[in-house]
C-alpha cells in the first residue's frame, strides 16, 4: 500500500486528495466569490450601524471567503498537497464552524426579537 504523499507526488488525480484539496478549482473560485464579495460589502457598509450579531456574521463570512480564495489560488498554482495537509483542513473547518455558529446565533437573536413578548 502506497503512502498518501507518495501517491500525490506521483501525479495522482484529484480523487486521492482529502478535504478542500478534493474540490474542483471552478467550485473553489465560485464559492470564494459567493462568500467574499457579499462579506466584504456587508463589513464595509455595516461597520458602524449594524448590531454586533450582524457584524460577527459578516466577519465570519469574510473569513470563509478569504480561506476559499486562498484554496483557489493554491489549486491554481498546482499546490493541492498543501491544501490536503491537516493544518489547512483544520483551519477550513474552523472558519466554516465559526460561520455556522454565527449564523445560528443570528437566527436565534432574530427569533428572540420577533417572538419574545413585549415588556
C-alpha positions as CSV (number, residue, x, y, z in Angstrom):
1,X,0.0,0.0,0.0
2,X,1.4,3.4,-1.0
3,X,1.7,6.4,1.3
4,X,-0.7,9.3,0.7
5,X,2.1,11.7,-0.1
6,X,3.8,9.3,-2.4
7,X,0.6,9.0,-4.5
8,X,0.0,12.8,-4.6
9,X,3.6,13.4,-5.7
10,X,3.4,10.7,-8.4
11,X,0.7,12.7,-10.3
12,X,-2.4,11.1,-8.9
13,X,-5.8,12.6,-9.8
14,X,-7.9,14.8,-7.6
15,X,-9.9,11.9,-6.1
16,X,-6.9,10.9,-4.0
17,X,-7.0,14.2,-2.1
18,X,-9.0,14.8,1.0
19,X,-10.7,17.9,2.4
20,X,-10.6,21.1,0.5
21,X,-8.0,19.9,-1.9
22,X,-10.5,17.5,-3.4
23,X,-12.8,20.3,-4.6
24,X,-12.6,21.3,-8.2
25,X,-11.0,24.7,-9.0
26,X,-14.0,26.3,-10.5
27,X,-16.1,25.4,-7.5
28,X,-13.4,27.0,-5.2
29,X,-13.5,30.2,-7.2
30,X,-17.3,30.3,-7.2
31,X,-17.6,29.7,-3.5
32,X,-14.8,32.2,-2.8
33,X,-16.8,34.9,-4.7
34,X,-20.0,33.8,-3.1
35,X,-18.7,34.4,0.4
36,X,-16.0,37.1,-0.2
37,X,-17.9,39.7,-2.2
38,X,-21.0,40.0,0.0
39,X,-19.0,39.6,3.2
40,X,-16.7,42.4,2.2
41,X,-19.6,44.6,1.2
42,X,-21.5,43.9,4.4
43,X,-18.5,44.5,6.7
44,X,-17.6,47.8,4.9
45,X,-21.2,49.2,4.9
46,X,-22.4,48.0,8.2
47,X,-19.4,48.5,10.4
48,X,-20.9,51.4,12.4
49,X,-24.6,50.8,12.3
50,X,-25.2,47.1,12.4
51,X,-25.6,45.2,15.7
52,X,-22.8,43.1,17.0
53,X,-24.5,39.8,15.9
54,X,-24.7,41.0,12.3
55,X,-21.1,42.2,12.3
56,X,-19.9,38.9,13.6
57,X,-21.8,37.1,10.9
58,X,-20.4,39.3,8.2
59,X,-16.8,39.0,9.6
60,X,-17.0,35.2,9.6
61,X,-18.5,35.2,6.1
62,X,-15.5,37.3,5.0
63,X,-13.1,34.9,6.8
64,X,-14.6,31.9,5.0
65,X,-14.3,33.8,1.7
66,X,-10.7,34.6,2.3
67,X,-9.9,31.0,3.2
68,X,-11.7,29.8,0.0
69,X,-9.7,32.4,-2.0
70,X,-6.5,31.0,-0.5
71,X,-7.6,27.5,-1.5
72,X,-8.5,28.6,-5.1
73,X,-5.1,30.3,-5.5
74,X,-3.2,27.3,-4.2
75,X,-5.2,25.0,-6.5
76,X,-4.4,27.3,-9.4
77,X,-0.7,27.1,-8.6
78,X,-1.0,23.2,-8.5
79,X,-0.2,23.1,-4.8
80,X,-3.0,20.7,-3.8
81,X,-0.8,18.7,-1.4
82,X,-0.5,21.9,0.7
83,X,-4.3,22.1,0.7
84,X,-4.6,18.4,1.7
85,X,-2.5,19.0,4.9
86,X,-4.2,18.5,8.2
87,X,-3.4,22.1,9.2
88,X,-5.1,23.7,6.3
89,X,-8.1,21.3,6.7
90,X,-8.4,22.3,10.4
91,X,-8.3,26.0,9.6
92,X,-11.0,25.5,7.0
93,X,-13.2,23.5,9.4
94,X,-12.7,26.3,12.0
95,X,-13.7,29.0,9.5
96,X,-16.8,27.2,8.4
97,X,-17.6,26.3,12.0
98,X,-17.4,29.9,13.2
99,X,-19.6,30.9,10.2
100,X,-22.2,28.3,11.1
101,X,-22.1,29.2,14.8
102,X,-22.5,32.9,13.9
103,X,-25.4,32.1,11.6
104,X,-27.2,30.1,14.4
105,X,-26.7,33.0,16.8
106,X,-28.0,35.4,14.3
107,X,-31.1,33.3,13.6
108,X,-31.7,32.8,17.4
109,X,-31.3,36.5,18.1
110,X,-33.8,37.3,15.3
111,X,-36.2,34.7,16.7
112,X,-36.0,36.1,20.2
113,X,-36.6,39.7,18.9
114,X,-39.6,38.6,16.9
115,X,-41.3,36.1,19.2
116,X,-40.4,37.4,22.7
117,X,-43.4,39.0,24.5
118,X,-43.3,42.8,24.7
119,X,-42.4,44.1,28.1
